Amino acid sequence: MIQNAENIKEKEHRHISSYKEHFSTLMALLLLTVITVAISVFGADLRTMSVFTALLIATVKVIVVSYYFMHLKYDKKIYTWLVMIVAILFISFAVLTIIEYLNR
């Protein structure tokens, strides 16, 4: 029983995020939110590209949140690759949908 507890402690590693890291993540998310609002308010001439741009920015925000707040930064790299594959698939399907919509 004691050996099992020691093995768990050896495998467990802690990470502490700095205030600078949290603040920079907050600033990045706020900047992306301001850009999204600016595109939705002032980018009405872009037609379908404003929707694509908003979805692209939302995808970047999801990646930032998952990387820092879901601790993908400290997890195994396979989880990061899986999230990136999902994001790439989402972007590719969004692009294909826009291309199909523009060719009607």
Jmol script that loads the backbone (N, CA, C; Angstrom):
load data "model"
ATOM      1  N   MET A   1       0.813  -1.189   0.000  1.00  0.00           N
ATOM      2  CA  MET A   1       0.000   0.000   0.000  1.00  0.00           C
ATOM      3  C   MET A   1       0.865   1.266   0.000  1.00  0.00           C
ATOM      4  N   ILE A   2       1.922   1.248   0.775  1.00  0.00           N
ATOM      5  CA  ILE A   2       2.812   2.401   0.850  1.00  0.00           C
ATOM      6  C   ILE A   2       3.553   2.579  -0.472  1.00  0.00           C
ATOM      7  N   GLN A   3       3.949   1.464  -1.076  1.00  0.00           N
ATOM      8  CA  GLN A   3       4.628   1.541  -2.371  1.00  0.00           C
ATOM      9  C   GLN A   3       3.725   2.147  -3.430  1.00  0.00           C
ATOM     10  N   ASN A   4       2.447   1.783  -3.415  1.00  0.00           N
ATOM     11  CA  ASN A   4       1.487   2.316  -4.380  1.00  0.00           C
ATOM     12  C   ASN A   4       1.331   3.823  -4.206  1.00  0.00           C
ATOM     13  N   ALA A   5       1.286   4.295  -2.975  1.00  0.00           N
ATOM     14  CA  ALA A   5       1.162   5.730  -2.717  1.00  0.00           C
ATOM     15  C   ALA A   5       2.407   6.473  -3.191  1.00  0.00           C
ATOM     16  N   GLU A   6       3.583   5.858  -3.017  1.00  0.00           N
ATOM     17  CA  GLU A   6       4.813   6.488  -3.481  1.00  0.00           C
ATOM     18  C   GLU A   6       4.865   6.541  -5.003  1.00  0.00           C
ATOM     19  N   ASN A   7       4.369   5.508  -5.680  1.00  0.00           N
ATOM     20  CA  ASN A   7       4.336   5.507  -7.141  1.00  0.00           C
ATOM     21  C   ASN A   7       3.415   6.590  -7.672  1.00  0.00           C
ATOM     22  N   ILE A   8       2.303   6.780  -6.993  1.00  0.00           N
ATOM     23  CA  ILE A   8       1.365   7.829  -7.413  1.00  0.00           C
ATOM     24  C   ILE A   8       2.004   9.199  -7.249  1.00  0.00           C
ATOM     25  N   LYS A   9       2.710   9.413  -6.151  1.00  0.00           N
ATOM     26  CA  LYS A   9       3.368  10.697  -5.927  1.00  0.00           C
ATOM     27  C   LYS A   9       4.463  10.960  -6.946  1.00  0.00           C
ATOM     28  N   GLU A  10       5.165   9.898  -7.362  1.00  0.00           N
ATOM     29  CA  GLU A  10       6.214  10.062  -8.374  1.00  0.00           C
ATOM     30  C   GLU A  10       5.626  10.440  -9.717  1.00  0.00           C
ATOM     31  N   LYS A  11       4.489   9.844 -10.067  1.00  0.00           N
ATOM     32  CA  LYS A  11       3.875  10.117 -11.358  1.00  0.00           C
ATOM     33  C   LYS A  11       3.184  11.481 -11.388  1.00  0.00           C
ATOM     34  N   GLU A  12       2.764  11.934 -10.226  1.00  0.00           N
ATOM     35  CA  GLU A  12       2.043  13.207 -10.147  1.00  0.00           C
ATOM     36  C   GLU A  12       3.041  14.356 -10.209  1.00  0.00           C
ATOM     37  N   HIS A  13       2.805  15.265 -11.125  1.00  0.00           N
ATOM     38  CA  HIS A  13       3.636  16.461 -11.160  1.00  0.00           C
ATOM     39  C   HIS A  13       2.707  17.666 -11.198  1.00  0.00           C
ATOM     40  N   ARG A  14       3.079  18.652 -10.465  1.00  0.00           N
ATOM     41  CA  ARG A  14       2.221  19.832 -10.338  1.00  0.00           C
ATOM     42  C   ARG A  14       2.761  20.946 -11.222  1.00  0.00           C
ATOM     43  N   HIS A  15       1.849  21.769 -11.643  1.00  0.00           N
ATOM     44  CA  HIS A  15       2.248  22.934 -12.410  1.00  0.00           C
ATOM     45  C   HIS A  15       1.553  24.155 -11.820  1.00  0.00           C
ATOM     46  N   ILE A  16       2.261  25.224 -11.790  1.00  0.00           N
ATOM     47  CA  ILE A  16       1.722  26.467 -11.260  1.00  0.00           C
ATOM     48  C   ILE A  16       1.791  27.499 -12.364  1.00  0.00           C
ATOM     49  N   SER A  17       0.658  28.063 -12.693  1.00  0.00           N
ATOM     50  CA  SER A  17       0.602  29.093 -13.726  1.00  0.00           C
ATOM     51  C   SER A  17       0.883  30.448 -13.094  1.00  0.00           C
ATOM     52  N   SER A  18       1.625  31.246 -13.797  1.00  0.00           N
ATOM     53  CA  SER A  18       1.968  32.566 -13.275  1.00  0.00           C
ATOM     54  C   SER A  18       0.848  33.562 -13.572  1.00  0.00           C
ATOM     55  N   TYR A  19       0.890  34.661 -12.856  1.00  0.00           N
ATOM     56  CA  TYR A  19      -0.075  35.731 -13.097  1.00  0.00           C
ATOM     57  C   TYR A  19       0.119  36.331 -14.489  1.00  0.00           C
ATOM     58  N   LYS A  20       1.364  36.395 -14.923  1.00  0.00           N
ATOM     59  CA  LYS A  20       1.657  36.926 -16.252  1.00  0.00           C
ATOM     60  C   LYS A  20       0.979  36.073 -17.327  1.00  0.00           C
ATOM     61  N   GLU A  21       1.015  34.775 -17.144  1.00  0.00           N
ATOM     62  CA  GLU A  21       0.384  33.868 -18.107  1.00  0.00           C
ATOM     63  C   GLU A  21      -1.132  34.048 -18.119  1.00  0.00           C
ATOM     64  N   HIS A  22      -1.726  34.162 -16.950  1.00  0.00           N
ATOM     65  CA  HIS A  22      -3.169  34.389 -16.883  1.00  0.00           C
ATOM     66  C   HIS A  22      -3.551  35.747 -17.470  1.00  0.00           C
ATOM     67  N   PHE A  23      -2.769  36.757 -17.175  1.00  0.00           N
ATOM     68  CA  PHE A  23      -3.066  38.091 -17.683  1.00  0.00           C
ATOM     69  C   PHE A  23      -2.924  38.147 -19.201  1.00  0.00           C
ATOM     70  N   SER A  24      -1.893  37.512 -19.734  1.00  0.00           N
ATOM     71  CA  SER A  24      -1.725  37.517 -21.189  1.00  0.00           C
ATOM     72  C   SER A  24      -2.845  36.728 -21.874  1.00  0.00           C
ATOM     73  N   THR A  25      -3.299  35.654 -21.247  1.00  0.00           N
ATOM     74  CA  THR A  25      -4.438  34.907 -21.793  1.00  0.00           C
ATOM     75  C   THR A  25      -5.696  35.762 -21.767  1.00  0.00           C
ATOM     76  N   LEU A  26      -5.909  36.473 -20.678  1.00  0.00           N
ATOM     77  CA  LEU A  26      -7.062  37.371 -20.578  1.00  0.00           C
ATOM     78  C   LEU A  26      -7.009  38.453 -21.649  1.00  0.00           C
ATOM     79  N   MET A  27      -5.854  39.054 -21.834  1.00  0.00           N
ATOM     80  CA  MET A  27      -5.715  40.107 -22.846  1.00  0.00           C
ATOM     81  C   MET A  27      -5.947  39.559 -24.259  1.00  0.00           C
ATOM     82  N   ALA A  28      -5.447  38.374 -24.529  1.00  0.00           N
ATOM     83  CA  ALA A  28      -5.658  37.771 -25.848  1.00  0.00           C
ATOM     84  C   ALA A  28      -7.133  37.497 -26.093  1.00  0.00           C
ATOM     85  N   LEU A  29      -7.823  36.966 -25.084  1.00  0.00           N
ATOM     86  CA  LEU A  29      -9.252  36.693 -25.244  1.00  0.00           C
ATOM     87  C   LEU A  29     -10.064  37.974 -25.382  1.00  0.00           C
ATOM     88  N   LEU A  30      -9.709  38.997 -24.627  1.00  0.00           N
ATOM     89  CA  LEU A  30     -10.411  40.276 -24.752  1.00  0.00           C
ATOM     90  C   LEU A  30     -10.167  40.912 -26.118  1.00  0.00           C
ATOM     91  N   LEU A  31      -8.942  40.842 -26.598  1.00  0.00           N
ATOM     92  CA  LEU A  31      -8.629  41.389 -27.917  1.00  0.00           C
ATOM     93  C   LEU A  31      -9.416  40.656 -29.005  1.00  0.00           C
ATOM     94  N   LEU A  32      -9.461  39.339 -28.925  1.00  0.00           N
ATOM     95  CA  LEU A  32     -10.215  38.575 -29.912  1.00  0.00           C
ATOM     96  C   LEU A  32     -11.713  38.867 -29.830  1.00  0.00           C
ATOM     97  N   THR A  33     -12.218  39.102 -28.633  1.00  0.00           N
ATOM     98  CA  THR A  33     -13.631  39.463 -28.480  1.00  0.00           C
ATOM     99  C   THR A  33     -13.918  40.829 -29.090  1.00  0.00           C
ATOM    100  N   VAL A  34     -13.018  41.785 -28.871  1.00  0.00           N
ATOM    101  CA  VAL A  34     -13.194  43.122 -29.463  1.00  0.00           C
ATOM    102  C   VAL A  34     -13.157  43.035 -30.988  1.00  0.00           C
ATOM    103  N   ILE A  35     -12.262  42.226 -31.522  1.00  0.00           N
ATOM    104  CA  ILE A  35     -12.179  42.055 -32.980  1.00  0.00           C
ATOM    105  C   ILE A  35     -13.461  41.437 -33.513  1.00  0.00           C
ATOM    106  N   THR A  36     -14.004  40.436 -32.802  1.00  0.00           N
ATOM    107  CA  THR A  36     -15.256  39.800 -33.230  1.00  0.00           C
ATOM    108  C   THR A  36     -16.410  40.793 -33.236  1.00  0.00           C
ATOM    109  N   VAL A  37     -16.499  41.604 -32.187  1.00  0.00           N
ATOM    110  CA  VAL A  37     -17.567  42.607 -32.122  1.00  0.00           C
ATOM    111  C   VAL A  37     -17.392  43.648 -33.213  1.00  0.00           C
ATOM    112  N   ALA A  38     -16.163  44.083 -33.443  1.00  0.00           N
ATOM    113  CA  ALA A  38     -15.912  45.081 -34.486  1.00  0.00           C
ATOM    114  C   ALA A  38     -16.289  44.541 -35.859  1.00  0.00           C
ATOM    115  N   ILE A  39     -15.997  43.284 -36.118  1.00  0.00           N
ATOM    116  CA  ILE A  39     -16.364  42.696 -37.407  1.00  0.00           C
ATOM    117  C   ILE A  39     -17.873  42.582 -37.541  1.00  0.00           C
ATOM    118  N   SER A  40     -18.546  42.212 -36.466  1.00  0.00           N
ATOM    119  CA  SER A  40     -20.001  42.063 -36.557  1.00  0.00           C
ATOM    120  C   SER A  40     -20.702  43.413 -36.689  1.00  0.00           C
ATOM    121  N   VAL A  41     -20.136  44.467 -36.105  1.00  0.00           N
ATOM    122  CA  VAL A  41     -20.779  45.781 -36.173  1.00  0.00           C
ATOM    123  C   VAL A  41     -20.376  46.535 -37.436  1.00  0.00           C
ATOM    124  N   PHE A  42     -19.082  46.564 -37.734  1.00  0.00           N
ATOM    125  CA  PHE A  42     -18.599  47.377 -38.839  1.00  0.00           C
ATOM    126  C   PHE A  42     -18.312  46.584 -40.109  1.00  0.00           C
ATOM    127  N   GLY A  43     -18.328  45.272 -40.029  1.00  0.00           N
ATOM    128  CA  GLY A  43     -17.974  44.454 -41.176  1.00  0.00           C
ATOM    129  C   GLY A  43     -19.162  43.949 -41.957  1.00  0.00           C
ATOM    130  N   ALA A  44     -20.243  44.718 -42.001  1.00  0.00           N
ATOM    131  CA  ALA A  44     -21.452  44.277 -42.690  1.00  0.00           C
ATOM    132  C   ALA A  44     -21.244  44.158 -44.198  1.00  0.00           C
ATOM    133  N   ASP A  45     -20.252  44.840 -44.750  1.00  0.00           N
ATOM    134  CA  ASP A  45     -19.995  44.775 -46.189  1.00  0.00           C
ATOM    135  C   ASP A  45     -19.288  43.487 -46.597  1.00  0.00           C
ATOM    136  N   LEU A  46     -18.843  42.717 -45.624  1.00  0.00           N
ATOM    137  CA  LEU A  46     -18.099  41.501 -45.940  1.00  0.00           C
ATOM    138  C   LEU A  46     -19.002  40.317 -46.300  1.00  0.00           C
ATOM    139  N   ARG A  47     -20.273  40.420 -46.067  1.00  0.00           N
ATOM    140  CA  ARG A  47     -21.256  39.363 -46.327  1.00  0.00           C
ATOM    141  C   ARG A  47     -20.868  38.078 -45.629  1.00  0.00           C
ATOM    142  N   THR A  48     -20.609  37.035 -46.380  1.00  0.00           N
ATOM    143  CA  THR A  48     -20.329  35.739 -45.750  1.00  0.00           C
ATOM    144  C   THR A  48     -18.951  35.692 -45.114  1.00  0.00           C
ATOM    145  N   MET A  49     -18.052  36.546 -45.537  1.00  0.00           N
ATOM    146  CA  MET A  49     -16.712  36.532 -44.953  1.00  0.00           C
ATOM    147  C   MET A  49     -16.729  36.988 -43.500  1.00  0.00           C
ATOM    148  N   SER A  50     -17.700  37.825 -43.102  1.00  0.00           N
ATOM    149  CA  SER A  50     -17.774  38.231 -41.704  1.00  0.00           C
ATOM    150  C   SER A  50     -18.144  37.044 -40.825  1.00  0.00           C
ATOM    151  N   VAL A  51     -19.002  36.174 -41.322  1.00  0.00           N
ATOM    152  CA  VAL A  51     -19.352  34.969 -40.575  1.00  0.00           C
ATOM    153  C   VAL A  51     -18.132  34.050 -40.472  1.00  0.00           C
ATOM    154  N   PHE A  52     -17.439  33.870 -41.576  1.00  0.00           N
ATOM    155  CA  PHE A  52     -16.243  33.029 -41.573  1.00  0.00           C
ATOM    156  C   PHE A  52     -15.190  33.587 -40.631  1.00  0.00           C
ATOM    157  N   THR A  53     -14.992  34.894 -40.659  1.00  0.00           N
ATOM    158  CA  THR A  53     -13.991  35.516 -39.797  1.00  0.00           C
ATOM    159  C   THR A  53     -14.376  35.363 -38.330  1.00  0.00           C
ATOM    160  N   ALA A  54     -15.661  35.532 -38.023  1.00  0.00           N
ATOM    161  CA  ALA A  54     -16.113  35.358 -36.641  1.00  0.00           C
ATOM    162  C   ALA A  54     -15.918  33.913 -36.182  1.00  0.00           C
ATOM    163  N   LEU A  55     -16.190  32.956 -37.053  1.00  0.00           N
ATOM    164  CA  LEU A  55     -15.980  31.553 -36.700  1.00  0.00           C
ATOM    165  C   LEU A  55     -14.495  31.236 -36.536  1.00  0.00           C
ATOM    166  N   LEU A  56     -13.674  31.830 -37.358  1.00  0.00           N
ATOM    167  CA  LEU A  56     -12.228  31.620 -37.242  1.00  0.00           C
ATOM    168  C   LEU A  56     -11.703  32.176 -35.919  1.00  0.00           C
ATOM    169  N   ILE A  57     -12.155  33.366 -35.560  1.00  0.00           N
ATOM    170  CA  ILE A  57     -11.730  33.964 -34.292  1.00  0.00           C
ATOM    171  C   ILE A  57     -12.250  33.139 -33.122  1.00  0.00           C
ATOM    172  N   ALA A  58     -13.474  32.643 -33.220  1.00  0.00           N
ATOM    173  CA  ALA A  58     -14.015  31.791 -32.156  1.00  0.00           C
ATOM    174  C   ALA A  58     -13.204  30.508 -32.010  1.00  0.00           C
ATOM    175  N   THR A  59     -12.749  29.968 -33.127  1.00  0.00           N
ATOM    176  CA  THR A  59     -11.916  28.766 -33.080  1.00  0.00           C
ATOM    177  C   THR A  59     -10.583  29.051 -32.393  1.00  0.00           C
ATOM    178  N   VAL A  60      -9.997  30.192 -32.688  1.00  0.00           N
ATOM    179  CA  VAL A  60      -8.744  30.573 -32.027  1.00  0.00           C
ATOM    180  C   VAL A  60      -8.972  30.746 -30.529  1.00  0.00           C
ATOM    181  N   LYS A  61     -10.102  31.330 -30.141  1.00  0.00           N
ATOM    182  CA  LYS A  61     -10.414  31.494 -28.725  1.00  0.00           C
ATOM    183  C   LYS A  61     -10.594  30.147 -28.035  1.00  0.00           C
ATOM    184  N   VAL A  62     -11.212  29.204 -28.715  1.00  0.00           N
ATOM    185  CA  VAL A  62     -11.364  27.865 -28.141  1.00  0.00           C
ATOM    186  C   VAL A  62     -10.012  27.212 -27.923  1.00  0.00           C
ATOM    187  N   ILE A  63      -9.115  27.379 -28.871  1.00  0.00           N
ATOM    188  CA  ILE A  63      -7.779  26.793 -28.735  1.00  0.00           C
ATOM    189  C   ILE A  63      -7.030  27.437 -27.567  1.00  0.00           C
ATOM    190  N   VAL A  64      -7.134  28.757 -27.419  1.00  0.00           N
ATOM    191  CA  VAL A  64      -6.458  29.443 -26.313  1.00  0.00           C
ATOM    192  C   VAL A  64      -7.023  28.971 -24.969  1.00  0.00           C
ATOM    193  N   VAL A  65      -8.339  28.891 -24.871  1.00  0.00           N
ATOM    194  CA  VAL A  65      -8.959  28.458 -23.618  1.00  0.00           C
ATOM    195  C   VAL A  65      -8.591  27.016 -23.298  1.00  0.00           C
ATOM    196  N   SER A  66      -8.640  26.155 -24.291  1.00  0.00           N
ATOM    197  CA  SER A  66      -8.307  24.755 -24.013  1.00  0.00           C
ATOM    198  C   SER A  66      -6.833  24.587 -23.684  1.00  0.00           C
ATOM    199  N   TYR A  67      -5.989  25.366 -24.298  1.00  0.00           N
ATOM    200  CA  TYR A  67      -4.548  25.248 -24.051  1.00  0.00           C
ATOM    201  C   TYR A  67      -4.187  25.670 -22.634  1.00  0.00           C
ATOM    202  N   TYR A  68      -4.761  26.764 -22.155  1.00  0.00           N
ATOM    203  CA  TYR A  68      -4.384  27.252 -20.832  1.00  0.00           C
ATOM    204  C   TYR A  68      -5.311  26.793 -19.726  1.00  0.00           C
ATOM    205  N   PHE A  69      -6.624  26.895 -19.921  1.00  0.00           N
ATOM    206  CA  PHE A  69      -7.540  26.617 -18.821  1.00  0.00           C
ATOM    207  C   PHE A  69      -7.932  25.152 -18.718  1.00  0.00           C
ATOM    208  N   MET A  70      -7.828  24.404 -19.789  1.00  0.00           N
ATOM    209  CA  MET A  70      -8.068  22.967 -19.729  1.00  0.00           C
ATOM    210  C   MET A  70      -6.744  22.214 -19.594  1.00  0.00           C
ATOM    211  N   HIS A  71      -5.662  22.941 -19.444  1.00  0.00           N
ATOM    212  CA  HIS A  71      -4.333  22.416 -19.142  1.00  0.00           C
ATOM    213  C   HIS A  71      -3.769  21.509 -20.222  1.00  0.00           C
ATOM    214  N   LEU A  72      -4.117  21.761 -21.472  1.00  0.00           N
ATOM    215  CA  LEU A  72      -3.488  21.002 -22.548  1.00  0.00           C
ATOM    216  C   LEU A  72      -2.000  21.322 -22.639  1.00  0.00           C
ATOM    217  N   LYS A  73      -1.631  22.468 -22.138  1.00  0.00           N
ATOM    218  CA  LYS A  73      -0.227  22.868 -22.154  1.00  0.00           C
ATOM    219  C   LYS A  73       0.628  21.893 -21.341  1.00  0.00           C
ATOM    220  N   TYR A  74       0.045  21.336 -20.293  1.00  0.00           N
ATOM    221  CA  TYR A  74       0.797  20.467 -19.404  1.00  0.00           C
ATOM    222  C   TYR A  74       0.490  18.985 -19.609  1.00  0.00           C
ATOM    223  N   ASP A  75      -0.490  18.665 -20.436  1.00  0.00           N
ATOM    224  CA  ASP A  75      -0.854  17.273 -20.684  1.00  0.00           C
ATOM    225  C   ASP A  75       0.036  16.663 -21.755  1.00  0.00           C
ATOM    226  N   LYS A  76      -0.246  15.408 -22.049  1.00  0.00           N
ATOM    227  CA  LYS A  76       0.493  14.723 -23.101  1.00  0.00           C
ATOM    228  C   LYS A  76       0.200  15.386 -24.437  1.00  0.00           C
ATOM    229  N   LYS A  77       1.152  15.324 -25.341  1.00  0.00           N
ATOM    230  CA  LYS A  77       1.033  16.000 -26.637  1.00  0.00           C
ATOM    231  C   LYS A  77      -0.053  15.388 -27.517  1.00  0.00           C
ATOM    232  N   ILE A  78      -0.430  14.145 -27.273  1.00  0.00           N
ATOM    233  CA  ILE A  78      -1.468  13.519 -28.097  1.00  0.00           C
ATOM    234  C   ILE A  78      -2.800  14.257 -27.942  1.00  0.00           C
ATOM    235  N   TYR A  79      -3.073  14.764 -26.740  1.00  0.00           N
ATOM    236  CA  TYR A  79      -4.317  15.506 -26.529  1.00  0.00           C
ATOM    237  C   TYR A  79      -4.297  16.827 -27.297  1.00  0.00           C
ATOM    238  N   THR A  80      -3.158  17.473 -27.326  1.00  0.00           N
ATOM    239  CA  THR A  80      -3.033  18.705 -28.099  1.00  0.00           C
ATOM    240  C   THR A  80      -3.242  18.430 -29.580  1.00  0.00           C
ATOM    241  N   TRP A  81      -2.643  17.339 -30.067  1.00  0.00           N
ATOM    242  CA  TRP A  81      -2.820  16.981 -31.474  1.00  0.00           C
ATOM    243  C   TRP A  81      -4.278  16.666 -31.797  1.00  0.00           C
ATOM    244  N   LEU A  82      -4.971  16.006 -30.895  1.00  0.00           N
ATOM    245  CA  LEU A  82      -6.377  15.686 -31.140  1.00  0.00           C
ATOM    246  C   LEU A  82      -7.232  16.945 -31.228  1.00  0.00           C
ATOM    247  N   VAL A  83      -6.975  17.902 -30.345  1.00  0.00           N
ATOM    248  CA  VAL A  83      -7.728  19.160 -30.389  1.00  0.00           C
ATOM    249  C   VAL A  83      -7.403  19.920 -31.672  1.00  0.00           C
ATOM    250  N   MET A  84      -6.150  19.908 -32.074  1.00  0.00           N
ATOM    251  CA  MET A  84      -5.771  20.599 -33.312  1.00  0.00           C
ATOM    252  C   MET A  84      -6.407  19.936 -34.541  1.00  0.00           C
ATOM    253  N   ILE A  85      -6.488  18.619 -34.547  1.00  0.00           N
ATOM    254  CA  ILE A  85      -7.137  17.927 -35.663  1.00  0.00           C
ATOM    255  C   ILE A  85      -8.603  18.306 -35.751  1.00  0.00           C
ATOM    256  N   VAL A  86      -9.276  18.381 -34.601  1.00  0.00           N
ATOM    257  CA  VAL A  86     -10.684  18.792 -34.595  1.00  0.00           C
ATOM    258  C   VAL A  86     -10.826  20.221 -35.109  1.00  0.00           C
ATOM    259  N   ALA A  87      -9.938  21.120 -34.694  1.00  0.00           N
ATOM    260  CA  ALA A  87     -10.002  22.505 -35.154  1.00  0.00           C
ATOM    261  C   ALA A  87      -9.758  22.595 -36.659  1.00  0.00           C
ATOM    262  N   ILE A  88      -8.804  21.831 -37.167  1.00  0.00           N
ATOM    263  CA  ILE A  88      -8.522  21.843 -38.609  1.00  0.00           C
ATOM    264  C   ILE A  88      -9.710  21.299 -39.389  1.00  0.00           C
ATOM    265  N   LEU A  89     -10.327  20.236 -38.894  1.00  0.00           N
ATOM    266  CA  LEU A  89     -11.514  19.694 -39.561  1.00  0.00           C
ATOM    267  C   LEU A  89     -12.654  20.706 -39.558  1.00  0.00           C
ATOM    268  N   PHE A  90     -12.838  21.392 -38.425  1.00  0.00           N
ATOM    269  CA  PHE A  90     -13.895  22.394 -38.348  1.00  0.00           C
ATOM    270  C   PHE A  90     -13.657  23.518 -39.351  1.00  0.00           C
ATOM    271  N   ILE A  91     -12.428  24.001 -39.414  1.00  0.00           N
ATOM    272  CA  ILE A  91     -12.112  25.084 -40.343  1.00  0.00           C
ATOM    273  C   ILE A  91     -12.286  24.631 -41.788  1.00  0.00           C
ATOM    274  N   SER A  92     -11.859  23.415 -42.085  1.00  0.00           N
ATOM    275  CA  SER A  92     -11.997  22.928 -43.462  1.00  0.00           C
ATOM    276  C   SER A  92     -13.464  22.775 -43.852  1.00  0.00           C
ATOM    277  N   PHE A  93     -14.301  22.279 -42.948  1.00  0.00           N
ATOM    278  CA  PHE A  93     -15.725  22.172 -43.262  1.00  0.00           C
ATOM    279  C   PHE A  93     -16.377  23.541 -43.390  1.00  0.00           C
ATOM    280  N   ALA A  94     -15.934  24.499 -42.592  1.00  0.00           N
ATOM    281  CA  ALA A  94     -16.465  25.855 -42.723  1.00  0.00           C
ATOM    282  C   ALA A  94     -16.085  26.454 -44.069  1.00  0.00           C
ATOM    283  N   VAL A  95     -14.851  26.249 -44.494  1.00  0.00           N
ATOM    284  CA  VAL A  95     -14.398  26.764 -45.790  1.00  0.00           C
ATOM    285  C   VAL A  95     -15.172  26.089 -46.924  1.00  0.00           C
ATOM    286  N   LEU A  96     -15.341  24.796 -46.838  1.00  0.00           N
ATOM    287  CA  LEU A  96     -16.101  24.088 -47.883  1.00  0.00           C
ATOM    288  C   LEU A  96     -17.551  24.551 -47.937  1.00  0.00           C
ATOM    289  N   THR A  97     -18.140  24.817 -46.792  1.00  0.00           N
ATOM    290  CA  THR A  97     -19.517  25.312 -46.758  1.00  0.00           C
ATOM    291  C   THR A  97     -19.612  26.688 -47.392  1.00  0.00           C
ATOM    292  N   ILE A  98     -18.669  27.563 -47.108  1.00  0.00           N
ATOM    293  CA  ILE A  98     -18.683  28.906 -47.694  1.00  0.00           C
ATOM    294  C   ILE A  98     -18.473  28.837 -49.204  1.00  0.00           C
ATOM    295  N   ILE A  99     -17.558  27.983 -49.642  1.00  0.00           N
ATOM    296  CA  ILE A  99     -17.325  27.833 -51.084  1.00  0.00           C
ATOM    297  C   ILE A  99     -18.589  27.343 -51.782  1.00  0.00           C
ATOM    298  N   GLU A 100     -19.260  26.371 -51.163  1.00  0.00           N
ATOM    299  CA  GLU A 100     -20.491  25.855 -51.767  1.00  0.00           C
ATOM    300  C   GLU A 100     -21.584  26.929 -51.772  1.00  0.00           C
ATOM    301  N   TYR A 101     -21.649  27.719 -50.717  1.00  0.00           N
ATOM    302  CA  TYR A 101     -22.660  28.773 -50.635  1.00  0.00           C
ATOM    303  C   TYR A 101     -22.399  29.867 -51.690  1.00  0.00           C
ATOM    304  N   LEU A 102     -21.154  30.217 -51.901  1.00  0.00           N
ATOM    305  CA  LEU A 102     -20.829  31.257 -52.872  1.00  0.00           C
ATOM    306  C   LEU A 102     -21.026  30.807 -54.318  1.00  0.00           C
ATOM    307  N   ASN A 103     -20.990  29.510 -54.572  1.00  0.00           N
ATOM    308  CA  ASN A 103     -21.152  28.993 -55.925  1.00  0.00           C
ATOM    309  C   ASN A 103     -22.585  28.639 -56.283  1.00  0.00           C
ATOM    310  N   ARG A 104     -23.530  29.024 -55.495  1.00  0.00           N
ATOM    311  CA  ARG A 104     -24.944  28.739 -55.809  1.00  0.00           C
ATOM    312  C   ARG A 104     -25.428  29.680 -56.870  1.00  0.00           C
TER     313      ARG A 104
END
end "model"
wireframe off; spacefill off
backbone 0.3
color backbone group
